[in-house]
Amino acid sequence: DGLGCLHVGFAEPLERGAEPSDVERVDGEGAVTTGGAPGPTGQPHASALRRILQRRIHNLNQLSVARRKLHFRQNSRLRGCALARYSAGGGFLMAETRSTVMPVLRYKDAPAAIEWLCNVLGFARHAVYEGTDRAIAHAELTLGGGIIMLGSACDDEYGRLFRSPGEVGNVETRSTYVVVEDADAVYARATTAGATVIRPLQDTDYGSREFTVKDPEGHSWSVGTYDPWASNE
């Protein structure tokens, strides 16, 4: 019932000593009916009760999964969420949202940066608008439900407000975290591409497997399996 209690009933009695039949029906609310009967002492047959309990537990587990999915979808819509991916086998829940907060970066060689971000970290080109002389006027790259924007550094009033890490002693005031399912694979691509490793691949005490590297122009990227959306569900 709604309080999580299990109520067992028997549809019709059998002759004394007869074996009860298997569970016949499980209705939409998880109620179970059976053709079994009480044993000689008037109590439900142990084998029948065991089958009923097993089926009931299975139904409750399925109901729990369905409720989690529904709860996640409802909350996701409030967050502007477009999709949710759920793997029942591993219990891994990973949100794919439409970002409302988007990091914006400037690169001296924006085309090369786009190639690196796509080939190493796994981003995909959502939109790329080219300017003159190989400059990128504006680009949008997506990964899962996240998105970043970037463009070529330019010598104008607004552009002169920015400096790449390499121009200021390789220090930063920000970093970007990327959620992935296979941190080992991304780490292998990053090291093969010659990325500077700031924090090697490691398991954390909060259950994530992650690392931090710098891209060719010194921007830091932390990559890991920790998903803050899923951890709060």
N, C-alpha and C positions, 0 to 999 in steps of 0.2 A: 504494500500500500504506500501512500505518500510519506509515511514515517519510516519506510524501509523494513517493515515487518513482513515476514513470510507466513502466508495462510495456506495450509494444505487441506484440500478436501478430496473426497473420492466420489466419482460420479455414480457408481452403482456397485453393490457388493457382489463377490464371487462366492462360490461354495467354499466351505472351510477347507484350508489346506491347499487351495488352488493358487498358482503363481499369478501375480498381477501382471497386466499387460504393460507395454511401454507407454511412455507419455504420448497422449494422442494429440493434444492441441495446446498451443500457447497463444493466447489472444493478444491483441494489440497493446493491452495494458500490462502484459507480463504475467497474467493469471494463468495457472496451469490446471488442466483437468486430466484425469487418468481413469482407466478402466479398472484400477486395482481395488483391493479391499483390505480391511483390517485383518491382521493376523489372528491366531487363536486367542490371544489375550485381549483382543479388541483394539490393539494399537496398530498403526499403519505398518505394513510390511517394510522391513529395513531396506530391501533392494529397491522397492518403489520409491520410498522416501529419498534414498540416495540419488536416484535418477531425477527426481523432481528438484532436489536441491541443486544438482549440477546444472540442470536446464535453467533454473531460476538465477543462479549466479551468472551464467552465460548471458541471459537477458539483461540483467542489471549492468553487466560490463558493457554490453552493446548500447544500452540506454545512456550510460555515463559518457561513452565516446560521442554519441549523437548530441548530448547536451553540451559537451565541451565545444563541439564544432559550431553548434547554434550560438552559444555564448560568444565564441570568438568572432563569428561573422557579425553578430549584432554590435559588438564593441568595435570591430574593424570598420563597419560603416560609419560609426560616429567619428572614427579617426580619419575617414576618407580612404579606407582600405579598399583595394580592388580585388585582391585574391588572397587565399590562404592555402597553404600546402600542408597536408598532414599525412604522416606515415604511421599507420597504426602498429606496424610491426616493431619499429624501433622507438615509438613514442616520441618522435622528433617533430616538433611543431615550429614552423618557421613562417613568420608573416612576410607577405609581399605587399607593401603599402605603396601608395602614390605619395611621394615625398612632398612635404610642405616646408621642409628646411633643406636647402641645397648648398653644399660647399661650392665656392667659386674660386678658381685658380688662374694664375697667369704664368705662361711659360715662354721662354725665349724661343724655343723650338717646339711650338705647339703640335705640328704634325707628328714629330717624333714622340712627343709625350702621349698623344692619342694612341699611337701604335703600341707603346709600352703598356699603357693602362689596359688596353684590350687584350694584348697577347699574354701579359703576365698576371694581372689581377682578375681578368675575366670580364671586363666591361664590354658593352656593345654600343655601337654608334646609334644614337637616337636621332641626332641632327648635327650636321657639320656645315657651316657656312664659311666658305673660303673668301679671303680678301685678295689683295695684290701681293706679289712677291712671296708666295707660299705662306702668307700670314693667315691665321684663322681668326675671322671676325667674331665667331661665336660657335661653340660646340656643346652638345649635351650628350653625356654618356650614361648609360643605365647599367645597373647590376641588380638582379632580383627586382625589388620594388624601389630601390634607391636610385638617385640621379645626382650627377655632379655637372657643373658647367665650367667651361674653361675657354681661354682665348689667348692669342699671342700678346706678349708684352709690347706696349707701344709707348712712344715718347710724346705723351700729350699731358694735359693738366691733370687728368684723372689717373693716367697710367704712372705718372711720376710719384704717386702716393704709395706705390707697391714696390717691394724688393723681394727677390727670390732668396731662399735660405743661403745659397752660395755667395750672395753679395753681402751678407751680414754675418759671416763667420759660421755658417751652417747651424744657426740657432733658429728656433721657431716658437711661435706663441700658440700654435694650434696643431692638431693632427686629425686624421680622418680614420674612423674605424669601419671596417668592411666585414659583414657577416657572410661566412661561407660554410658549406657542409663538409668540405674536404680541405682542411688547412694544410695537410701534408702535400697535396698536389700543387697548391698555389705556392707553397714555400719552395718546392722543387723547381717550379718555373722561375721564381724570383732569383734563386741562387744561380740557376743556369744562365739567366740573363745578366748576371754580374751585379745584382742589386746590393747596395751596402746594407748589411744586416745590423740593425740597432739592438734588437732583442731576438735571440734565436728561438726557433720553434720549441714550445714548452707546454706542459700541462699545468693549469692553474688550480688553486685551491677552491675556485668557484665553478669548476667543471668545464672550463673552456680549454681548447687547444689553440694556441695563437702565437703570433710573432709580429715583429715590427721591422720594416725596411724603409729605405729612402729610394725615391725614384731618381732618374738621371739628373734632375735639377735640384735635388735635395729635399723635396717635400716628403714628410713621413706618412707612412700608411701602416696602420695596425690591422691585422687580418686574423680572424678567429671564428670559432664555432659558437661563441656566446651570443645568444639572441635575446636582447632585453625584452622584446615583445612576448616571446614564448615563456620566459622565466616568470612573468607576472600573471600568467593565465592560471 
